[in-house]
Amino acid sequence: MKTLTQTDFNFPGQKEVYHGKVRDVYSLENEKLIIVATDRLSAFDVVMPKGIPYKGQILNQIATKMLTATEDLVPNWLEATPDPNVAVGKKCKPFKVEMVIRGYLAGHAAREYKAGKRELCGVKLPEGMQENDKFPQPIITPSTKADQGEHDEDISREEILKKGIVSEEDYKVLEDYTYKLFERGTEIAAKQDLILVDTKYEFGKSEDGEILLIDEIHTPDSSRYFYADGYQKRQEKGETQKQLSKEFVRQWLISKGFQGKDGQELPEMTDEYIESVSERYIELYEKITGEKFEKANIENIESRILENVEGYLKNL
């Protein structure tokens, strides 16, 4: 199936382009950004060699819905979505930290806990927890925003302030926004019989100095969800939680001996496996939003995007 794994657009007024792990960011002369969500799949900070059909559309549309659903709490960068794979909004200078917030001991936090660590990013973790238990209250465990080809690193609030990565005044705003967004995200998830387990938020400063929420939020790439139905019973029995996230890809890679470490080889992703991942992402979309996923035409994705974006820019 056709996927969008590379972009090389030349939009009107374009100044520069940055190719991220999943999104390609085009800067315009009018201080606007065009962000194209590709079908690239990344895990353990490594981009897989093949794309996943509809993944970019799914991420872009979930992010759009979630940004709209939280804009009364936290100002964000988004202005329009002229194409299923494209978001347009204000250009910001990103903070060099990702605000990771966790309501449950899962994923990376659970792996660290299992290894005997009782402190994560300067936050003390309670004794006697089992994997996927709920924390007494959500914890913020920031990570550095790595350059391309490098791994994000855990970092504490104290280190961030000491190194001057973010000023104390700004960091207080980031913390406040992170807690508010997580609370709203938890409420939205509960309506879909889901538990928002953990997620990450990215922020930037606009030209006029306003702190804005940027990038994507509450998508299966940036967040982990559990099914609420049966959660407690599964915990009591010590069973694996039923979850909606990219974790199923990570677990598949781990089972094939790959965790992004030096010397490890990427396993081959067959067409059948890629199709199954695409189906899982569609399931994620429908469960998270409560709406049926409408597949966009993917015969000529690049032409469709160019036409839609140019049409939008002409009407600005």
C-alpha positions in Angstrom: 0.0 0.0 0.0 1.1 3.6 -0.7 2.7 5.4 2.2 4.2 8.8 2.8 7.7 8.2 4.1 9.6 11.2 2.6 8.6 14.7 1.6 10.3 17.3 -0.5 7.8 20.1 -0.9 8.4 23.6 -2.0 5.5 25.6 -0.6 4.9 29.3 -1.5 7.0 31.5 0.8 9.0 28.5 2.1 12.2 29.3 4.0 13.5 26.0 5.3 12.5 22.4 6.2 13.4 20.1 9.1 12.8 16.4 8.8 12.0 14.9 12.2 11.5 11.3 13.1 7.9 11.3 12.1 7.0 14.9 11.1 8.5 17.2 8.5 8.4 20.8 9.5 8.3 23.5 6.8 8.9 27.1 7.9 7.3 30.0 5.9 8.4 33.6 5.6 5.2 34.8 7.4 6.3 33.0 10.6 4.0 30.1 10.1 4.8 26.4 10.1 3.4 23.7 7.9 3.8 20.3 9.6 3.4 17.2 7.5 2.7 14.0 9.5 4.3 11.2 7.5 3.7 7.5 7.8 7.1 6.9 9.2 7.2 4.7 12.3 9.7 5.3 15.1 10.5 3.2 18.1 13.4 3.5 20.6 14.3 6.7 18.7 15.0 4.7 15.5 12.9 5.2 12.3 11.7 1.9 10.8 12.6 1.3 7.2 9.0 1.0 6.0 6.0 3.3 6.5 2.6 2.4 8.0 -0.5 3.2 5.8 -2.7 6.0 7.2 -0.5 6.5 10.3 0.2 10.1 9.5 -3.4 10.9 8.9 -4.4 9.2 12.1 -1.8 11.0 14.2 -2.6 14.4 12.6 -6.4 14.1 13.1 -6.2 12.8 16.7 -3.8 15.7 17.6 -6.1 18.2 15.9 -9.1 17.0 17.9 -7.1 17.0 21.2 -5.6 20.4 20.6 -9.1 21.8 20.0 -10.4 20.0 23.1 -7.8 21.7 25.3 -7.4 25.2 23.8 -9.6 26.7 26.6 -7.0 25.5 29.1 -3.7 26.0 27.3 -3.0 28.1 24.2 -1.5 26.1 21.3 0.2 26.6 18.0 -2.5 25.2 15.7 -4.4 27.4 13.2 -5.7 25.0 10.5 -5.6 21.5 9.1 -5.9 22.0 5.3 -5.1 18.3 4.5 -5.6 15.0 6.5 -1.8 14.8 7.0 -1.1 18.5 7.5 -1.3 21.0 10.3 -0.6 24.8 9.9 0.1 27.1 12.8 2.4 29.6 14.6 6.1 29.2 14.5 7.6 28.9 18.0 11.0 28.4 19.5 10.7 25.0 21.1 11.9 24.4 24.7 14.6 21.7 24.7 12.7 19.5 27.1 9.7 17.2 26.7 7.3 17.2 29.6 6.6 13.6 30.3 3.8 13.0 32.8 2.9 9.6 34.2 -0.2 8.5 36.1 0.8 4.8 36.3 4.0 2.8 36.6 4.3 1.6 33.0 6.7 1.5 30.0 10.1 3.1 30.6 9.2 3.9 34.3 8.3 0.2 34.9 11.5 -1.0 33.3 13.5 1.3 35.5 11.6 0.3 38.6 12.1 -3.4 37.8 15.8 -2.7 37.5 15.7 -1.5 41.2 15.6 2.2 40.7 13.4 4.1 43.1 13.9 7.6 41.7 13.1 8.8 38.2 14.1 12.3 37.0 14.5 13.3 40.6 11.1 12.1 41.6 11.0 9.5 44.4 8.9 6.4 43.6 7.0 4.5 46.3 8.1 1.0 47.4 6.0 -2.0 46.8 4.5 -1.1 43.4 3.8 -3.6 40.7 3.9 -2.8 37.0 0.9 -0.7 35.8 -0.1 0.3 39.3 -1.5 3.9 39.7 0.7 6.5 41.3 -0.7 8.3 44.3 -0.7 11.4 42.1 0.7 12.0 38.6 4.5 12.6 38.3 6.4 14.7 35.8 9.5 13.0 34.5 11.0 15.3 31.9 13.4 14.2 29.1 15.9 16.2 27.0 14.8 16.9 23.5 17.4 15.0 21.5 18.9 16.0 18.2 18.2 13.8 15.2 20.0 10.4 15.6 20.4 10.8 19.4 18.4 9.4 22.3 16.2 11.5 24.6 17.6 11.4 28.1 15.8 11.5 31.5 16.5 14.7 33.3 15.3 16.2 36.6 13.6 19.5 37.3 16.7 20.5 39.3 19.1 19.7 36.4 16.9 21.6 33.9 17.1 24.8 36.1 20.7 24.4 37.1 21.8 24.0 33.4 19.6 26.9 32.4 17.8 24.8 29.8 14.5 26.5 30.9 14.2 29.4 33.3 12.4 28.8 36.6 9.6 31.2 35.7 8.9 29.4 32.4 9.3 26.0 33.9 6.6 26.7 36.4 4.3 27.5 33.5 5.3 24.3 31.7 4.5 22.2 34.9 1.1 24.0 35.4 0.1 23.4 31.8 1.3 19.8 31.9 -0.8 18.9 34.9 -3.9 20.7 33.4 -3.5 19.0 30.1 -3.1 15.5 31.7 -6.2 16.1 33.8 -8.3 17.0 30.7 -6.8 14.2 28.7 -7.7 11.8 31.5 -11.3 13.1 31.5 -11.5 12.7 27.7 -10.1 9.2 27.8 -12.6 8.2 30.6 -15.5 9.0 28.3 -14.2 6.4 25.9 -13.7 3.9 28.7 -9.9 4.4 28.5 -7.2 5.3 31.1 -4.6 7.8 30.0 -1.5 6.2 31.5 1.3 8.5 30.5 2.0 11.1 27.8 4.3 13.8 26.8 3.8 17.4 25.9 6.1 19.8 24.0 6.0 23.6 24.3 7.5 26.6 22.6 7.6 30.4 22.7 5.9 32.4 20.0 7.4 35.6 18.5 5.7 37.7 21.1 6.9 35.5 24.0 3.8 33.5 24.7 4.3 29.9 25.8 2.3 27.6 23.5 1.6 23.9 23.4 3.1 22.6 20.1 3.5 19.3 18.2 0.9 16.5 18.8 -0.9 15.6 22.0 -2.8 12.5 23.3 -2.0 10.4 20.2 -0.9 6.7 20.4 2.6 7.8 19.5 2.9 10.3 22.4 0.7 8.6 24.9 -0.2 5.2 26.4 -3.8 4.2 27.1 -5.2 1.2 29.0 -8.7 -0.1 28.6 -10.5 0.8 31.8 -12.8 -2.2 31.6 -11.1 -5.0 33.5 -8.1 -2.9 34.6 -8.5 -3.6 38.3 -9.1 -7.4 37.8 -6.0 -7.7 35.6 -3.9 -5.9 38.2 -5.1 -8.1 41.0 -4.3 -11.2 39.0 -0.9 -9.8 37.8 -2.0 -10.0 34.2 -0.7 -7.8 31.3 -2.9 -4.7 30.8 -4.9 -4.4 27.6 -3.5 -1.2 26.1 -3.7 1.2 23.2 -0.3 2.7 22.3 2.7 2.2 20.2 4.0 -0.2 23.0 2.8 -3.2 20.9 5.5 -2.2 18.3 8.2 -1.8 21.0 7.3 -5.2 22.5 7.5 -6.8 19.0 10.9 -5.3 18.5 12.1 -6.4 21.9 10.9 -10.0 21.2 13.1 -9.9 18.0 16.1 -8.7 20.0 16.0 -5.0 19.1 15.9 -2.1 21.6 17.8 0.5 19.5 21.1 -0.3 21.1 24.5 -0.3 19.3 25.1 -3.4 17.3 21.5 -4.5 17.2 19.9 -5.2 13.8 16.4 -4.1 12.9 14.1 -7.1 12.3 12.4 -7.3 8.9 8.8 -6.0 8.9 6.8 -8.1 6.5 3.9 -6.7 4.5 1.5 -8.7 6.7 3.0 -7.2 9.8 2.9 -3.7 8.4 -0.8 -4.1 7.5 -1.5 -5.4 11.0 0.2 -2.3 12.5 -2.0 -0.1 10.2 -5.1 -1.9 11.4 -4.0 -1.3 15.1 -3.6 2.4 14.4 -7.0 2.6 12.9 -8.4 0.8 16.0 -6.6 3.3 18.2 -8.1 6.2 16.3 -11.6 4.9 16.6 -11.3 4.0 20.2 -9.6 7.2 21.3 -12.0 9.5 19.3 -15.2 7.5 19.4 -15.5 8.1 15.6 -15.2 5.9 12.6 -12.0 6.5 10.7 -12.4 7.8 7.1 -9.5 6.8 5.0 -8.1 9.6 2.8 -7.2 9.0 -0.8 -3.6 7.8 -0.8 -3.1 7.2 -4.5 -1.2 10.5 -4.9 -0.6 11.7 -1.4 2.1 14.2 -2.3 0.0 15.9 -5.0 -3.0 16.0 -2.7 -1.1 17.6 0.1 0.5 20.2 -2.3 -2.9 21.1 -3.8 -4.6 21.4 -0.4 -1.8 23.5 1.2 -1.4 25.8 -1.7 -5.2 26.4 -1.8 -5.1 27.2 1.9 -2.2 29.6 1.6 -3.8 31.5 -1.3 -6.8 32.2 0.8 -4.8 33.6 3.8 
